[in-house]
Amino acid sequence: MDLNQFQTQFAAGEFIFREGDSGDCAYIIETGIVEVSVQKDDRKLVIATLAEGDLLGEMAIIDRLPRTGTAVALEDTRLIAIPHDYIHQKVDCSDPTVRFFLQIVLERYRDVHARLMHVFEGIAAPSDKEYQEIYATTTNVVRRLMTQYLDLQDRILSAVNTPDEEDHRGHDDETAWHAKQMLEAEQALSRALAADEFRLHYQPIVDLGTGRVVGCEALVRWQHPKKDLLLPAEFIAQAENTGLIVELGYWIATEACAFLRRLGDAVETPLFVSINLSGRQFEDAGLIPRLERIMSDAGVEPSRVKYEITETLLMATPDLANQYLHKIKATGAQLAIDDFGTGYSSFSYLHQFPFDTLKIDRTFVSTMIPNRKSRQIVKSLVHLSHDLNMNVIAEGVESGFEENLLLELGAEQAQGFHYSRPLDGDALIAFLQK
């Protein structure tokens, strides 16, 4: 990753921003020293001197108001710019309570800050000791203002600190490093999407009764320009954290539906394709029309598309999930619940959702032969699925023994290395034609 994409340099004496400027980004100081000041009448009041690891410009970028101070580099300084769009994407995707909290805290912080600057306009950058001296000699009104000011600082720091960081500064080197890592990840993934570096591989899904392939699951890979082909475990979490999983998810759906159309032209037996949906996609109000348009543009039958939802997503936001799942079902597409039994599921919830398929996680399949309890769990899940008019796909099948046992227990379909590893599109078509 080229850090120059968001690094910026300022020479000694150069202005980083001026009071009243619009806030288009915040900055983390990598090297150098920055002075922050405000103008009172004809006097400059220095309110902070910041160094490596410190953050500046954050208030304007979050609440969209002009800069409240002027920042100038006291020596040659290198900064990491955190773009306006990056911050607003994170805020917009956060819980409404968090957004409300940030809004209120910043409004109060600005108000208290302005009043303190008025009261203490003759004091530049007061230290903790100076605050204590002022506190001991001033009026009750100003004491309350100072208490509010310091309390707000503590609340902001406690909101962003983890418990084991309470004895460190809220914006220490570790915090700056994590912020830089997040920016690097987002830049890398954005570039990968723009450069068409992602690939889809497809793992066949087999009918246990006939041994024929009936469908496949679309699995994303990243053809990194400087590394080997990366598996989802190496980048999906970053895509989730940065919010880019939404656009990546739509790219996956588009590619998978286009491949399904290609499969229809290449093989005689109609197949289905399974597409994983992320929880972050459920935060997009345009999810349903976007999926409908993708299927329509590809010219595929919606009934041949199966969207997979993880149990974790289902249980984290059951009401929202239920609303979206019924809308997806109304498009004619099928639905599968993935990884069922590995989280904190409740059987009482399952009947409320319009699933067509239950996928049994590989952790149960791989241990059901040596472990009687796992075998009983698989048996129970198969019976539960049938009682709820769902079919079963067993994941992670790696031997004929597991295949025979699953067939004996009543599972209809399976996927795993026993049949095939995930294949690129051309290889899967060749596999099917054999």
C-alpha positions as CSV (number, residue, x, y, z in Angstrom):
1,M,0.0,0.0,0.0
2,D,1.3,3.5,-1.0
3,L,1.0,5.6,2.2
4,N,1.5,8.7,0.0
5,Q,-2.2,8.3,-0.9
6,F,-3.2,9.9,2.4
7,Q,0.1,11.3,3.8
8,T,0.7,15.0,3.5
9,Q,3.7,17.1,4.3
10,F,3.9,20.7,5.7
11,A,7.1,22.8,6.0
12,A,7.9,24.7,9.2
13,G,5.7,27.8,9.4
14,E,3.2,26.5,6.8
15,F,-0.6,26.7,7.7
16,I,-2.4,23.3,7.8
17,F,-5.8,25.0,8.1
18,R,-7.1,28.4,9.3
19,E,-9.9,29.4,11.6
20,G,-13.1,29.5,9.6
21,D,-12.0,27.1,6.8
22,S,-14.3,24.2,5.9
23,G,-13.4,20.9,7.5
24,D,-12.5,18.5,4.7
25,C,-10.3,16.2,6.7
26,A,-8.8,15.5,10.1
27,Y,-5.1,14.7,10.7
28,I,-3.0,12.3,12.8
29,I,0.5,13.6,13.4
30,E,3.2,11.2,12.3
31,T,6.2,13.4,12.8
32,G,6.7,17.1,13.8
33,I,4.9,19.6,16.0
34,V,1.7,21.5,15.3
35,E,0.5,24.7,17.1
36,V,-3.3,25.2,17.3
37,S,-4.5,28.7,18.1
38,V,-7.6,31.0,18.0
39,Q,-7.9,34.7,17.3
40,K,-9.4,36.9,20.0
41,D,-9.7,40.4,18.7
42,D,-6.2,41.2,17.5
43,R,-4.4,38.6,19.6
44,K,-3.5,35.1,18.9
45,L,-4.2,32.6,21.8
46,V,-2.4,29.3,21.6
47,I,-4.7,26.6,22.9
48,A,-2.6,23.5,22.1
49,T,0.8,22.3,21.0
50,L,0.5,18.8,19.4
51,A,3.1,16.2,18.6
52,E,3.5,12.7,17.2
53,G,0.3,10.5,17.6
54,D,-2.0,13.5,18.3
55,L,-5.2,14.2,16.4
56,L,-6.3,17.6,15.1
57,G,-9.2,18.9,13.0
58,E,-11.6,16.3,14.2
59,M,-14.4,18.5,15.4
60,A,-15.1,20.2,12.0
61,I,-15.0,17.0,10.0
62,I,-17.6,15.3,12.2
63,D,-20.2,18.0,12.7
64,R,-19.7,19.8,9.4
65,L,-19.0,23.2,11.0
66,P,-16.1,25.5,10.1
67,R,-12.7,25.2,11.7
68,T,-12.7,26.8,15.2
69,G,-8.9,27.3,15.2
70,T,-5.8,27.7,13.2
71,A,-3.2,25.0,12.9
72,V,0.4,25.7,11.8
73,A,3.4,23.4,11.6
74,L,6.2,24.6,14.0
75,E,8.7,22.3,12.2
76,D,8.7,20.1,9.1
77,T,5.7,17.9,9.8
78,R,4.2,14.8,8.2
79,L,0.5,14.1,8.7
80,I,-2.0,11.3,7.9
81,A,-5.1,12.8,6.4
82,I,-8.4,11.2,7.4
83,P,-10.8,12.1,4.6
84,H,-14.3,13.7,5.2
85,D,-16.0,10.9,3.4
86,Y,-14.2,8.2,5.4
87,I,-15.4,9.7,8.7
88,H,-19.0,10.2,7.5
89,Q,-19.2,6.6,6.2
90,K,-18.3,5.4,9.7
91,V,-20.7,7.7,11.5
92,D,-23.6,7.0,9.1
93,C,-23.1,3.2,9.5
94,S,-23.0,3.4,13.3
95,D,-25.9,2.9,15.7
96,P,-28.3,5.9,15.8
97,T,-27.6,6.2,19.5
98,V,-23.9,6.6,18.8
99,R,-24.5,9.2,16.2
100,F,-26.8,11.1,18.6
101,F,-24.2,10.8,21.4
102,L,-21.5,12.2,19.1
103,Q,-23.7,15.1,18.0
104,I,-24.6,16.1,21.6
105,V,-21.1,15.8,23.0
106,L,-19.6,17.8,20.2
107,E,-22.2,20.6,20.5
108,R,-21.6,20.8,24.2
109,Y,-17.8,20.6,23.7
110,R,-17.9,23.5,21.3
111,D,-20.1,25.6,23.6
112,V,-18.0,25.0,26.7
113,H,-14.8,25.5,24.7
114,A,-16.1,28.9,23.3
115,R,-17.1,30.1,26.8
116,L,-13.8,29.1,28.3
117,M,-11.9,30.9,25.6
118,H,-13.8,34.0,26.4
119,V,-13.2,33.7,30.2
120,F,-9.5,32.7,29.8
121,E,-8.6,34.8,26.8
122,G,-5.4,36.0,28.5
123,I,-4.1,32.5,29.2
124,A,-2.4,30.5,26.5
125,A,-2.6,26.7,26.6
126,P,-3.3,26.3,30.3
127,S,-1.7,23.2,31.9
128,D,-3.3,20.9,34.5
129,K,-1.6,22.9,37.3
130,E,-2.7,26.2,35.8
131,Y,-6.3,24.9,35.6
132,Q,-6.1,23.9,39.3
133,E,-4.8,27.4,40.3
134,I,-7.5,29.1,38.2
135,Y,-10.2,26.7,39.7
136,A,-9.2,27.6,43.3
137,T,-9.4,31.4,42.7
138,T,-12.3,31.8,40.3
139,T,-16.1,32.1,40.8
140,N,-18.6,29.2,41.1
141,V,-19.9,29.9,37.5
142,V,-16.5,29.5,36.0
143,R,-15.7,26.5,38.2
144,R,-18.8,24.8,36.8
145,L,-17.7,25.6,33.2
146,M,-14.2,24.2,33.9
147,T,-15.7,21.0,35.5
148,Q,-18.0,20.6,32.4
149,Y,-15.0,21.1,30.1
150,L,-12.8,18.5,31.8
151,D,-15.7,16.1,32.2
152,L,-16.5,16.2,28.5
153,Q,-12.8,15.5,27.7
154,D,-13.0,12.4,30.0
155,R,-16.3,11.2,28.5
156,I,-14.9,11.5,25.0
157,L,-11.7,9.6,26.0
158,S,-13.7,6.9,27.8
159,A,-15.9,6.5,24.7
160,V,-13.0,5.7,22.5
161,N,-10.7,3.8,24.9
162,T,-10.8,0.1,25.7
163,P,-10.5,-0.9,29.4
164,D,-6.9,-1.9,29.1
165,E,-6.0,1.5,27.5
166,E,-7.3,3.6,30.4
167,D,-3.8,4.4,31.7
168,H,-2.7,5.7,28.2
169,R,-3.7,8.8,26.3
170,G,-6.8,8.4,24.2
171,H,-4.9,9.2,21.0
172,D,-1.6,7.5,21.7
173,D,0.8,5.8,19.3
174,E,-1.2,2.6,19.3
175,T,-4.5,4.4,18.5
176,A,-2.8,6.2,15.7
177,W,-1.3,3.0,14.4
178,H,-4.8,1.3,14.3
179,A,-6.3,4.3,12.6
180,K,-3.5,4.1,9.9
181,Q,-4.1,0.4,9.5
182,M,-7.8,1.0,8.9
183,L,-7.0,3.6,6.3
184,E,-4.5,1.3,4.6
185,A,-7.0,-1.5,4.6
186,E,-9.8,0.7,3.1
187,Q,-7.4,2.1,0.5
188,A,-6.2,-1.3,-0.5
189,L,-9.7,-2.8,-0.8
190,S,-11.0,0.2,-2.7
191,R,-8.1,-0.1,-5.1
192,A,-8.7,-3.8,-5.5
193,L,-12.4,-3.2,-6.4
194,A,-11.5,-0.5,-8.9
195,A,-8.7,-2.7,-10.4
196,D,-11.0,-5.8,-10.7
197,E,-8.6,-7.9,-8.5
198,F,-11.4,-9.9,-6.9
199,R,-12.3,-13.4,-8.3
200,L,-15.1,-15.8,-7.7
201,H,-14.5,-19.5,-7.2
202,Y,-17.4,-22.0,-7.0
203,Q,-17.7,-25.1,-4.8
204,P,-20.1,-27.7,-6.2
205,I,-23.1,-28.8,-4.1
206,V,-24.1,-32.4,-4.7
207,D,-27.3,-34.3,-4.3
208,L,-26.6,-37.1,-1.9
209,G,-29.2,-39.5,-3.4
210,T,-28.0,-39.3,-7.0
211,G,-24.4,-38.0,-6.7
212,R,-25.2,-35.3,-9.3
213,V,-24.2,-31.6,-8.9
214,V,-27.2,-29.5,-8.3
215,G,-25.7,-26.1,-7.5
216,C,-22.6,-24.3,-6.3
217,E,-21.6,-21.7,-3.7
218,A,-19.9,-18.5,-4.9
219,L,-16.7,-17.8,-2.8
220,V,-14.7,-14.7,-3.2
221,R,-10.9,-14.6,-3.6
222,W,-8.5,-11.6,-3.9
223,Q,-5.8,-11.8,-6.6
224,H,-3.5,-9.5,-4.7
225,P,-0.8,-8.0,-7.0
226,K,2.0,-8.6,-4.6
227,K,0.8,-11.8,-2.8
228,D,-0.8,-15.2,-3.6
229,L,-4.5,-15.6,-4.1
230,L,-6.0,-14.5,-0.7
231,L,-8.8,-16.4,0.9
232,P,-11.8,-14.5,2.6
233,A,-10.3,-15.0,6.1
234,E,-7.5,-12.6,5.1
235,F,-9.7,-9.7,4.0
236,I,-13.4,-10.1,4.7
237,A,-13.2,-8.8,8.3
238,Q,-11.4,-5.7,7.0
239,A,-14.1,-5.2,4.3
240,E,-16.7,-5.5,7.0
241,N,-15.0,-3.0,9.3
242,T,-14.5,-0.4,6.6
243,G,-18.0,-0.8,5.1
244,L,-16.6,-1.8,1.7
245,I,-18.3,-5.2,2.1
246,V,-21.5,-3.6,0.8
247,E,-20.1,-2.8,-2.6
248,L,-18.0,-6.0,-2.6
249,G,-21.2,-7.9,-1.9
250,Y,-23.0,-6.4,-4.8
251,W,-20.0,-7.2,-7.0
252,I,-20.2,-10.8,-5.9
253,A,-23.9,-11.0,-6.6
254,T,-23.4,-9.5,-10.0
255,E,-20.6,-11.9,-11.0
256,A,-22.4,-14.9,-9.5
257,C,-25.6,-14.2,-11.4
258,A,-23.7,-13.7,-14.7
259,F,-21.9,-17.0,-14.1
260,L,-25.3,-18.7,-13.4
261,R,-26.5,-17.5,-16.8
262,R,-23.3,-18.9,-18.4
263,L,-23.9,-22.2,-16.6
264,G,-27.3,-22.4,-18.1
265,D,-25.8,-22.2,-21.6
266,A,-23.0,-24.7,-20.8
267,V,-24.8,-27.6,-19.1
268,E,-28.1,-29.2,-19.6
269,T,-29.2,-29.6,-16.0
270,P,-30.5,-26.4,-14.3
271,L,-28.3,-25.5,-11.3
272,F,-28.6,-22.9,-8.6
273,V,-25.9,-20.6,-7.2
274,S,-25.6,-19.6,-3.5
275,I,-24.5,-16.1,-2.6
276,N,-23.5,-14.9,0.8
277,L,-25.0,-11.7,2.2
278,S,-23.2,-9.6,4.8
279,G,-24.9,-8.0,7.8
280,R,-23.6,-4.7,6.6
281,Q,-25.7,-5.1,3.4
282,F,-28.8,-5.2,5.5
283,E,-28.0,-1.6,6.6
284,D,-28.4,-0.5,3.0
285,A,-32.0,0.6,2.3
286,G,-31.4,-0.1,-1.4
287,L,-30.6,-3.8,-0.9
288,I,-33.7,-5.4,-2.3
289,P,-34.1,-3.3,-5.5
290,R,-30.3,-3.7,-6.1
291,L,-30.5,-7.5,-5.9
292,E,-33.6,-7.5,-8.1
293,R,-31.9,-5.4,-10.7
294,I,-28.8,-7.7,-10.6
295,M,-30.8,-10.8,-11.2
296,S,-32.9,-9.1,-13.9
297,D,-29.9,-7.7,-15.7
298,A,-28.2,-11.2,-15.7
299,G,-31.4,-12.8,-17.1
300,V,-31.5,-15.5,-14.5
301,E,-34.5,-17.1,-12.8
302,P,-34.6,-15.8,-9.2
303,S,-35.6,-19.3,-8.0
304,R,-32.1,-20.4,-9.1
305,V,-30.4,-17.9,-6.8
306,K,-30.0,-18.8,-3.1
307,Y,-28.9,-16.1,-0.7
308,E,-27.1,-17.3,2.4
309,I,-27.5,-15.5,5.8
310,T,-25.4,-16.4,8.8
311,E,-26.9,-17.3,12.1
312,T,-25.0,-14.6,13.8
313,L,-26.6,-11.9,11.6
314,L,-30.0,-13.5,12.1
315,M,-29.8,-13.4,15.9
316,A,-28.1,-10.0,16.2
317,T,-30.9,-8.1,14.5
318,P,-33.9,-10.5,14.2
319,D,-36.5,-7.9,13.5
320,L,-34.5,-6.2,10.7
321,A,-33.4,-9.6,9.3
322,N,-37.0,-10.9,9.3
323,Q,-38.2,-7.8,7.4
324,Y,-35.5,-8.1,4.7
325,L,-35.7,-11.8,4.4
326,H,-39.4,-11.7,3.5
327,K,-38.7,-9.0,0.9
328,I,-35.9,-11.1,-0.6
329,K,-38.2,-14.1,-0.6
330,A,-40.8,-12.0,-2.4
331,T,-38.4,-11.5,-5.3
332,G,-38.6,-15.3,-6.0
333,A,-35.1,-16.0,-4.7
334,Q,-34.4,-18.8,-2.2
335,L,-32.9,-18.3,1.3
336,A,-30.5,-20.4,3.3
337,I,-29.4,-20.1,6.9
338,D,-25.6,-20.7,7.2
339,D,-23.5,-22.0,10.1
340,F,-26.6,-22.9,12.1
341,G,-25.8,-24.2,15.5
342,T,-22.4,-22.6,15.9
343,G,-23.6,-19.4,17.6
344,Y,-26.3,-18.5,20.1
345,S,-29.3,-19.6,18.1
346,S,-32.7,-20.2,19.4
347,F,-34.9,-22.9,17.7
348,S,-37.9,-20.9,18.7
349,Y,-36.8,-18.1,16.3
350,L,-36.2,-20.3,13.3
351,H,-39.8,-20.9,12.3
352,Q,-40.4,-17.1,12.0
353,F,-38.0,-16.8,9.0
354,P,-38.8,-17.9,5.4
355,F,-35.8,-20.1,4.9
356,D,-35.7,-22.8,2.2
357,T,-32.4,-24.5,3.3
358,L,-30.5,-25.1,6.5
359,K,-26.7,-25.5,6.1
360,I,-25.1,-27.7,8.8
361,D,-21.7,-26.3,9.7
362,R,-18.5,-28.3,9.0
363,T,-17.7,-28.4,12.7
364,F,-20.5,-30.9,13.3
365,V,-20.0,-32.8,10.1
366,S,-16.3,-33.4,10.7
367,T,-16.8,-34.7,14.2
368,M,-20.0,-36.7,13.8
369,I,-18.3,-40.1,13.2
370,P,-16.0,-40.1,16.2
371,N,-18.3,-38.1,18.4
372,R,-21.8,-39.4,19.2
373,K,-23.0,-36.0,20.4
374,S,-22.1,-34.3,17.1
375,R,-23.9,-37.1,15.2
376,Q,-27.0,-36.6,17.3
377,I,-26.9,-32.8,16.7
378,V,-26.7,-33.4,12.9
379,K,-29.6,-35.9,13.2
380,S,-31.7,-33.4,15.2
381,L,-30.9,-30.5,12.8
382,V,-32.0,-32.7,9.8
383,H,-35.3,-33.6,11.5
384,L,-35.8,-30.0,12.6
385,S,-35.3,-28.7,9.0
386,H,-37.7,-31.2,7.6
387,D,-40.3,-30.4,10.2
388,L,-40.0,-26.7,9.1
389,N,-40.2,-27.6,5.3
390,M,-36.5,-26.9,4.7
391,N,-33.9,-29.1,3.0
392,V,-30.4,-29.6,4.3
393,I,-26.9,-28.9,2.9
394,A,-24.1,-30.4,4.9
395,E,-20.8,-28.4,4.6
396,G,-17.2,-29.7,4.9
397,V,-17.8,-33.3,3.7
398,E,-14.3,-34.9,3.2
399,S,-14.9,-38.6,3.1
400,G,-17.3,-41.3,1.8
401,F,-18.0,-42.3,5.4
402,E,-19.3,-38.9,6.2
403,E,-21.3,-38.9,2.9
404,N,-22.9,-42.3,3.8
405,L,-23.8,-41.2,7.3
406,L,-25.4,-38.0,6.1
407,L,-27.5,-39.9,3.6
408,E,-28.5,-42.3,6.3
409,L,-29.5,-39.4,8.6
410,G,-31.7,-37.9,5.8
411,A,-29.6,-34.9,4.5
412,E,-30.4,-34.1,0.9
413,Q,-27.3,-32.2,-0.3
414,A,-23.6,-31.8,0.6
415,Q,-20.5,-29.9,-0.3
416,G,-16.8,-30.3,0.6
417,F,-13.4,-31.5,-0.6
418,H,-14.8,-35.0,-1.0
419,Y,-16.5,-33.8,-4.1
420,S,-14.3,-30.8,-5.2
421,R,-12.4,-27.9,-3.9
422,P,-13.7,-24.4,-5.0
423,L,-13.0,-23.9,-8.7
424,D,-12.9,-20.9,-11.0
425,G,-15.7,-20.6,-13.5
426,D,-13.9,-22.3,-16.4
427,A,-12.7,-25.2,-14.2
428,L,-16.2,-25.7,-12.8
429,I,-17.8,-25.9,-16.2
430,A,-15.2,-28.5,-17.3
431,F,-15.8,-30.4,-14.1
432,L,-19.6,-30.5,-14.8
433,Q,-19.2,-31.4,-18.4
434,K,-17.2,-34.5,-17.4
